[in-house]
Amino acid sequence: GGRSSASPVADADRLYIGTEPNRRDGGGGGTLFAVKAGASGDITPAKGESTSAGVAWSRPKSAPPAASPLVYQGQVYILDRSGGIVNSYNAETGAPIHERKRISGAGAFWASPWACDGKIFCLDEKGATHVLAAGSEFKVLGTNKLEDRFWATPGATNGRLFLRGTESLYCIKQ
């Protein structure tokens, strides 16, 4: 039940999708589901359960509010819309790795994160790209800033990264 604002993402074994709760169920964040590849039919876990024949694991109050999740090196990264919060979970088990880690000074995350060379890139709405170390230790490696507002997810091709701000389109060449 509920709706999904963020796009689902997948690895070879699972599809990761977050749903917001139905309005009649109250607030408090939606559920992040890890759906097994090949699952079909009604795979909804029974009331009070976090798994089913088609759901490897689920985590209540862990769904991404806007930015799509990122699956990278065995972890699922979730960015929160408010205050630079990052969560990550073991992709196979759903066990928490980072919970409510805050990137100091970060704005809201609307754009989906991306990864390359062992690094996670998180573009906030204030134009700061926060670079995190991938893995079990939460570590901010640096921040790069552009003077614009960003709500769209960047795109990459042929050694170039394209970022669309509210004022300009940026191309960063490798």
Contacts in CASP RR format, 6 or more apart in sequence:
PFRMAT RR
TARGET T0000
AUTHOR 0000-0000-0000
METHOD contacts of the structure
MODEL  1
GGRSSASPVADADRLYIGTEPNRRDGGGGGTLFAVKAGASGDITPAKGES
TSAGVAWSRPKSAPPAASPLVYQGQVYILDRSGGIVNSYNAETGAPIHER
KRISGAGAFWASPWACDGKIFCLDEKGATHVLAAGSEFKVLGTNKLEDRF
WATPGATNGRLFLRGTESLYCIKQ
1 19 0 8 1.000
1 21 0 8 1.000
1 22 0 8 1.000
2 19 0 8 1.000
2 20 0 8 1.000
2 21 0 8 1.000
2 22 0 8 1.000
3 19 0 8 1.000
3 20 0 8 1.000
4 17 0 8 1.000
4 18 0 8 1.000
4 19 0 8 1.000
4 20 0 8 1.000
4 63 0 8 1.000
5 20 0 8 1.000
5 64 0 8 1.000
5 65 0 8 1.000
5 66 0 8 1.000
6 18 0 8 1.000
6 63 0 8 1.000
6 64 0 8 1.000
6 65 0 8 1.000
6 66 0 8 1.000
6 67 0 8 1.000
6 68 0 8 1.000
6 69 0 8 1.000
6 112 0 8 1.000
7 68 0 8 1.000
7 112 0 8 1.000
8 15 0 8 1.000
8 16 0 8 1.000
8 17 0 8 1.000
8 18 0 8 1.000
8 68 0 8 1.000
9 15 0 8 1.000
9 16 0 8 1.000
9 68 0 8 1.000
9 69 0 8 1.000
9 70 0 8 1.000
9 71 0 8 1.000
9 76 0 8 1.000
10 16 0 8 1.000
10 37 0 8 1.000
10 71 0 8 1.000
11 71 0 8 1.000
11 74 0 8 1.000
11 91 0 8 1.000
12 37 0 8 1.000
13 36 0 8 1.000
13 37 0 8 1.000
13 56 0 8 1.000
13 91 0 8 1.000
13 92 0 8 1.000
14 34 0 8 1.000
14 35 0 8 1.000
14 36 0 8 1.000
14 37 0 8 1.000
14 56 0 8 1.000
14 91 0 8 1.000
15 34 0 8 1.000
15 35 0 8 1.000
15 37 0 8 1.000
16 32 0 8 1.000
16 33 0 8 1.000
16 34 0 8 1.000
16 35 0 8 1.000
16 69 0 8 1.000
16 71 0 8 1.000
16 76 0 8 1.000
16 91 0 8 1.000
17 32 0 8 1.000
17 33 0 8 1.000
17 35 0 8 1.000
18 30 0 8 1.000
18 31 0 8 1.000
18 32 0 8 1.000
18 33 0 8 1.000
18 63 0 8 1.000
18 64 0 8 1.000
18 69 0 8 1.000
19 30 0 8 1.000
19 31 0 8 1.000
19 33 0 8 1.000
19 63 0 8 1.000
20 29 0 8 1.000
20 30 0 8 1.000
20 63 0 8 1.000
20 65 0 8 1.000
21 27 0 8 1.000
21 28 0 8 1.000
21 29 0 8 1.000
21 30 0 8 1.000
21 31 0 8 1.000
28 61 0 8 1.000
29 60 0 8 1.000
29 61 0 8 1.000
29 63 0 8 1.000
29 65 0 8 1.000
30 60 0 8 1.000
30 61 0 8 1.000
30 62 0 8 1.000
30 63 0 8 1.000
31 58 0 8 1.000
31 59 0 8 1.000
31 60 0 8 1.000
31 61 0 8 1.000
31 62 0 8 1.000
31 63 0 8 1.000
32 58 0 8 1.000
32 59 0 8 1.000
32 62 0 8 1.000
32 63 0 8 1.000
32 64 0 8 1.000
32 69 0 8 1.000
32 76 0 8 1.000
32 78 0 8 1.000
32 89 0 8 1.000
33 55 0 8 1.000
33 57 0 8 1.000
33 58 0 8 1.000
34 55 0 8 1.000
34 56 0 8 1.000
34 57 0 8 1.000
34 58 0 8 1.000
34 76 0 8 1.000
34 91 0 8 1.000
34 94 0 8 1.000
35 43 0 8 1.000
35 54 0 8 1.000
35 55 0 8 1.000
35 56 0 8 1.000
36 43 0 8 1.000
36 54 0 8 1.000
36 55 0 8 1.000
36 56 0 8 1.000
39 53 0 8 1.000
39 54 0 8 1.000
39 55 0 8 1.000
43 52 0 8 1.000
43 53 0 8 1.000
43 54 0 8 1.000
43 55 0 8 1.000
44 52 0 8 1.000
44 55 0 8 1.000
45 51 0 8 1.000
45 52 0 8 1.000
45 55 0 8 1.000
45 58 0 8 1.000
46 52 0 8 1.000
50 57 0 8 1.000
50 58 0 8 1.000
50 59 0 8 1.000
51 57 0 8 1.000
51 58 0 8 1.000
56 92 0 8 1.000
57 93 0 8 1.000
57 94 0 8 1.000
59 89 0 8 1.000
59 94 0 8 1.000
62 78 0 8 1.000
62 87 0 8 1.000
62 89 0 8 1.000
63 78 0 8 1.000
64 78 0 8 1.000
64 79 0 8 1.000
64 80 0 8 1.000
65 80 0 8 1.000
65 81 0 8 1.000
66 81 0 8 1.000
66 109 0 8 1.000
66 110 0 8 1.000
67 79 0 8 1.000
67 81 0 8 1.000
67 109 0 8 1.000
67 110 0 8 1.000
67 111 0 8 1.000
67 112 0 8 1.000
67 113 0 8 1.000
67 153 0 8 1.000
68 112 0 8 1.000
68 153 0 8 1.000
69 76 0 8 1.000
69 77 0 8 1.000
69 78 0 8 1.000
69 112 0 8 1.000
70 76 0 8 1.000
70 77 0 8 1.000
70 112 0 8 1.000
70 113 0 8 1.000
70 114 0 8 1.000
70 115 0 8 1.000
70 120 0 8 1.000
71 77 0 8 1.000
71 91 0 8 1.000
72 115 0 8 1.000
72 118 0 8 1.000
72 120 0 8 1.000
72 134 0 8 1.000
73 115 0 8 1.000
73 118 0 8 1.000
73 134 0 8 1.000
73 135 0 8 1.000
74 90 0 8 1.000
74 91 0 8 1.000
74 92 0 8 1.000
75 88 0 8 1.000
75 89 0 8 1.000
75 90 0 8 1.000
75 91 0 8 1.000
75 97 0 8 1.000
75 134 0 8 1.000
75 135 0 8 1.000
76 88 0 8 1.000
76 89 0 8 1.000
76 90 0 8 1.000
76 91 0 8 1.000
76 94 0 8 1.000
77 86 0 8 1.000
77 87 0 8 1.000
77 88 0 8 1.000
77 113 0 8 1.000
77 120 0 8 1.000
78 86 0 8 1.000
78 87 0 8 1.000
78 88 0 8 1.000
78 89 0 8 1.000
79 85 0 8 1.000
79 86 0 8 1.000
79 109 0 8 1.000
79 112 0 8 1.000
79 113 0 8 1.000
79 122 0 8 1.000
80 86 0 8 1.000
80 87 0 8 1.000
80 109 0 8 1.000
81 108 0 8 1.000
81 109 0 8 1.000
81 110 0 8 1.000
82 108 0 8 1.000
83 102 0 8 1.000
83 105 0 8 1.000
83 106 0 8 1.000
83 107 0 8 1.000
83 108 0 8 1.000
84 102 0 8 1.000
84 103 0 8 1.000
84 105 0 8 1.000
84 106 0 8 1.000
84 107 0 8 1.000
84 108 0 8 1.000
84 109 0 8 1.000
84 122 0 8 1.000
84 124 0 8 1.000
84 130 0 8 1.000
85 100 0 8 1.000
85 101 0 8 1.000
85 102 0 8 1.000
85 103 0 8 1.000
86 98 0 8 1.000
86 101 0 8 1.000
86 102 0 8 1.000
86 103 0 8 1.000
86 122 0 8 1.000
86 132 0 8 1.000
86 138 0 8 1.000
87 96 0 8 1.000
87 98 0 8 1.000
87 99 0 8 1.000
87 100 0 8 1.000
87 101 0 8 1.000
88 96 0 8 1.000
88 97 0 8 1.000
88 98 0 8 1.000
88 135 0 8 1.000
89 95 0 8 1.000
89 96 0 8 1.000
89 97 0 8 1.000
90 96 0 8 1.000
90 97 0 8 1.000
97 135 0 8 1.000
97 136 0 8 1.000
98 138 0 8 1.000
101 138 0 8 1.000
103 122 0 8 1.000
103 124 0 8 1.000
103 130 0 8 1.000
103 132 0 8 1.000
103 140 0 8 1.000
104 140 0 8 1.000
105 128 0 8 1.000
106 122 0 8 1.000
106 124 0 8 1.000
106 126 0 8 1.000
106 128 0 8 1.000
106 130 0 8 1.000
107 124 0 8 1.000
107 125 0 8 1.000
107 126 0 8 1.000
107 128 0 8 1.000
108 124 0 8 1.000
108 125 0 8 1.000
109 122 0 8 1.000
109 123 0 8 1.000
109 124 0 8 1.000
109 125 0 8 1.000
110 125 0 8 1.000
110 150 0 8 1.000
110 151 0 8 1.000
110 152 0 8 1.000
111 123 0 8 1.000
111 124 0 8 1.000
111 125 0 8 1.000
111 150 0 8 1.000
111 151 0 8 1.000
111 152 0 8 1.000
111 153 0 8 1.000
111 154 0 8 1.000
112 153 0 8 1.000
113 120 0 8 1.000
113 121 0 8 1.000
113 122 0 8 1.000
113 123 0 8 1.000
114 120 0 8 1.000
114 121 0 8 1.000
114 153 0 8 1.000
114 154 0 8 1.000
114 155 0 8 1.000
114 156 0 8 1.000
115 121 0 8 1.000
115 134 0 8 1.000
118 133 0 8 1.000
118 134 0 8 1.000
119 131 0 8 1.000
119 132 0 8 1.000
119 133 0 8 1.000
119 134 0 8 1.000
119 141 0 8 1.000
120 131 0 8 1.000
120 132 0 8 1.000
120 133 0 8 1.000
120 134 0 8 1.000
121 129 0 8 1.000
121 130 0 8 1.000
121 131 0 8 1.000
121 132 0 8 1.000
122 129 0 8 1.000
122 130 0 8 1.000
122 131 0 8 1.000
122 132 0 8 1.000
123 129 0 8 1.000
123 130 0 8 1.000
123 150 0 8 1.000
123 153 0 8 1.000
123 154 0 8 1.000
123 163 0 8 1.000
124 130 0 8 1.000
124 150 0 8 1.000
125 149 0 8 1.000
125 150 0 8 1.000
125 151 0 8 1.000
126 149 0 8 1.000
126 150 0 8 1.000
127 145 0 8 1.000
127 146 0 8 1.000
127 147 0 8 1.000
127 148 0 8 1.000
127 149 0 8 1.000
127 150 0 8 1.000
128 143 0 8 1.000
128 144 0 8 1.000
128 145 0 8 1.000
129 143 0 8 1.000
129 144 0 8 1.000
129 145 0 8 1.000
129 146 0 8 1.000
130 140 0 8 1.000
130 142 0 8 1.000
130 143 0 8 1.000
131 140 0 8 1.000
131 141 0 8 1.000
131 142 0 8 1.000
131 143 0 8 1.000
131 144 0 8 1.000
132 138 0 8 1.000
132 139 0 8 1.000
132 140 0 8 1.000
132 141 0 8 1.000
133 139 0 8 1.000
133 141 0 8 1.000
146 163 0 8 1.000
146 165 0 8 1.000
146 170 0 8 1.000
148 165 0 8 1.000
148 166 0 8 1.000
148 167 0 8 1.000
148 168 0 8 1.000
148 170 0 8 1.000
149 165 0 8 1.000
149 166 0 8 1.000
149 167 0 8 1.000
150 163 0 8 1.000
150 164 0 8 1.000
150 165 0 8 1.000
150 166 0 8 1.000
151 165 0 8 1.000
151 166 0 8 1.000
152 163 0 8 1.000
152 164 0 8 1.000
152 165 0 8 1.000
154 161 0 8 1.000
154 162 0 8 1.000
154 163 0 8 1.000
154 164 0 8 1.000
155 161 0 8 1.000
155 162 0 8 1.000
155 163 0 8 1.000
156 162 0 8 1.000
159 173 0 8 1.000
159 174 0 8 1.000
160 171 0 8 1.000
160 172 0 8 1.000
160 173 0 8 1.000
160 174 0 8 1.000
161 171 0 8 1.000
161 172 0 8 1.000
161 174 0 8 1.000
162 169 0 8 1.000
162 170 0 8 1.000
162 171 0 8 1.000
162 172 0 8 1.000
163 169 0 8 1.000
163 170 0 8 1.000
163 172 0 8 1.000
164 170 0 8 1.000
END
